[in-house]
Amino acid sequence: MLFYDSAMPAPNPRRVRIFAAEKGITLPTQDVSILKGEHKREDFKAVNPLGQTPALKLDDGTCLSESVAICRYLEALHPEPPLFGSTPTEIAQVEMWSRRVELRLMVPTGMIWIHTHPFTARVVPHQYKEFGESNRTLVARAHALFDEALGETPYVAGERYTMADILLLTTIDFGTFIGLTIAEEHVRLNDWHRRVTARPSAAA
């Protein structure tokens, strides 16, 4: 198989790198430069017609895209440690919190990135800056939600580090890159962030 990766600050490929590091999986990798527009070249779009990284090309020629889908495939091949949960309750909780990260934090973070950042101004036909800025309130609410949840458990979805933590970490770190820092008042979320950042996989 071949993993098509892109460097920081791209959050989606990083999710797969962290997941693979937690599993102890070494993926043959080809770097795709977003800055150089390599993800939009025809040779890469033959792998992923959407022109986005990450992607995983299997030995039989099947191409997978979307970071969580790739991680689910790797989980099926390497079930230990279980990063999507192991019991029915754990699996459901990981899914629930993963969706909350995606819908409540990733979406508004993405809207701020697309509609307010000078880098995306070069490629987005029309930036709606007022709309983009309005999403900052939603990001702050999401941070408060996760801070409250972490008062109950050490990790987002329970007692163990899971895919939900990987999603939250990469989204928060990308948010920090575009100026969306965690407020000091969110003590539990900041503590969680320090702990998960200290894991060796976070440097992947």
C-alpha positions in Angstrom: 0.0 0.0 0.0 1.0 3.6 -0.4 0.0 6.5 1.8 -0.3 10.0 0.2 0.6 12.5 2.9 0.9 16.2 3.3 3.0 18.2 5.8 1.8 20.3 8.7 -0.3 22.2 9.2 -2.7 20.0 7.2 -4.8 18.3 9.9 -6.3 15.4 7.9 -3.1 13.6 6.9 -1.8 14.2 10.4 -4.7 12.2 11.9 -3.6 9.2 9.9 0.0 9.6 10.9 -0.9 9.8 14.6 -3.2 6.9 14.3 -0.5 4.8 12.6 2.0 5.8 15.2 -0.3 4.7 18.0 -0.7 1.3 16.3 3.0 1.0 15.5 2.3 0.8 11.8 4.9 2.0 9.3 3.2 3.2 6.1 5.1 3.6 2.8 4.5 7.2 2.1 4.5 9.7 -0.8 4.5 13.4 0.1 2.0 15.6 -1.8 2.8 19.3 -1.4 -0.4 21.4 -0.9 1.7 24.6 -1.2 2.9 23.5 -4.6 -0.6 22.4 -5.7 0.4 18.8 -6.2 -2.9 17.6 -4.7 -4.7 19.2 -7.7 -2.5 17.6 -10.4 -4.1 15.0 -12.7 -1.8 12.2 -11.5 -2.9 12.6 -7.9 -6.5 13.1 -8.9 -6.4 9.7 -10.4 -5.9 8.5 -6.8 -8.4 10.9 -5.3 -10.7 12.7 -7.7 -11.5 15.3 -5.0 -7.9 16.4 -5.1 -7.4 16.2 -1.3 -5.0 14.4 1.0 -4.8 12.0 2.7 -5.3 9.0 0.5 -4.3 5.4 0.8 -3.7 3.2 -2.3 -4.0 -0.5 -1.5 -2.0 -3.3 -3.1 -5.0 -4.3 -5.3 -5.3 -0.7 -6.7 -8.2 0.3 -4.4 -7.9 3.9 -3.3 -9.3 5.1 0.0 -9.6 8.8 1.0 -11.0 10.6 4.0 -8.9 10.3 7.1 -11.3 8.5 9.4 -12.1 5.9 6.7 -8.4 5.2 6.2 -8.0 4.8 10.0 -11.0 2.4 10.1 -9.3 0.3 7.5 -6.0 0.3 9.5 -8.0 -0.6 12.6 -9.5 -3.6 10.9 -6.0 -4.8 9.9 -4.4 -4.0 13.3 -7.1 -4.1 16.0 -4.8 -3.5 18.9 -4.8 -1.2 20.6 -8.5 -0.5 19.8 -8.7 3.2 18.9 -12.4 3.1 17.9 -13.4 1.3 21.1 -13.9 -2.4 21.8 -17.2 -2.8 23.6 -20.5 -1.7 22.0 -20.7 1.2 24.5 -17.1 2.3 23.8 -17.6 2.1 20.1 -20.7 4.2 20.3 -19.1 6.8 22.6 -16.0 7.2 20.3 -18.4 7.7 17.4 -20.5 10.2 19.3 -17.6 12.3 20.4 -15.9 12.0 17.0 -19.0 13.4 15.4 -19.1 16.2 17.9 -15.6 17.2 17.1 -16.3 17.1 13.4 -19.6 19.0 13.5 -19.1 21.4 16.4 -15.5 22.3 16.0 -14.1 21.2 12.7 -16.9 22.8 10.6 -16.6 26.3 12.2 -12.8 26.1 12.2 -12.9 25.3 8.5 -15.3 28.2 7.8 -12.9 30.6 9.6 -10.0 29.2 7.6 -11.7 29.4 4.2 -13.3 32.8 4.6 -10.9 34.9 6.7 -7.3 33.6 6.2 -5.0 35.3 3.7 -3.7 32.0 2.5 -7.1 30.8 1.3 -7.8 34.2 -0.2 -5.5 33.1 -3.0 -7.7 30.1 -4.0 -11.2 30.8 -2.7 -13.2 32.7 -5.4 -15.2 34.6 -2.8 -14.4 35.0 0.9 -17.3 36.0 3.1 -15.3 37.5 5.9 -18.2 38.5 8.1 -19.6 35.0 7.9 -16.2 33.5 8.6 -15.7 35.7 11.7 -19.1 34.8 13.0 -17.9 31.2 13.5 -15.5 32.2 16.2 -18.4 32.1 18.7 -19.1 28.5 17.6 -15.4 27.5 18.1 -15.5 29.0 21.6 -18.7 27.1 22.5 -17.1 23.9 21.2 -14.1 24.4 23.4 -16.4 24.9 26.4 -18.2 21.7 25.5 -15.1 19.6 25.4 -13.7 21.3 28.6 -16.9 20.3 30.4 -16.7 16.7 29.1 -13.2 16.3 30.3 -14.3 16.9 33.8 -15.9 13.5 33.7 -13.2 11.4 32.0 -9.4 11.7 31.3 -10.0 11.4 27.5 -12.7 12.7 25.2 -14.6 9.5 24.9 -13.8 7.8 28.2 -10.9 6.3 30.1 -8.7 5.5 27.1 -7.1 7.5 24.3 -9.1 7.0 21.1 -9.8 8.3 17.6 -11.9 11.0 19.2 -8.8 12.4 20.9 -6.9 12.3 17.6 -9.6 14.2 15.9 -9.8 16.8 18.6 -6.0 17.3 18.9 -5.5 17.8 15.2 -8.5 20.2 14.9 -7.4 22.3 17.9 -3.8 22.4 16.7 -4.9 23.5 13.2 -7.1 26.1 14.9 -4.1 27.4 16.9 -2.3 27.7 13.5 -5.0 30.1 12.4 -5.3 32.0 15.7 -8.0 30.0 17.5 -6.3 29.3 20.8 -8.0 27.6 23.8 -9.0 30.1 26.5 -7.1 29.9 29.8 -10.4 29.4 31.6 -10.8 26.0 30.0 -8.4 24.4 32.4 -9.4 20.8 31.8 -9.1 21.1 28.0 -5.7 22.8 28.3 -4.6 20.0 30.6 -5.8 17.3 28.2 -4.1 19.1 25.3 -0.8 19.1 27.2 -1.1 15.4 28.0 -2.0 14.2 24.5 0.6 16.5 22.9 3.2 14.8 25.1 2.4 11.4 23.5 5.2 10.4 21.1 2.5 9.9 18.3 1.6 13.6 18.4 5.0 14.4 16.7 4.1 12.2 13.8 
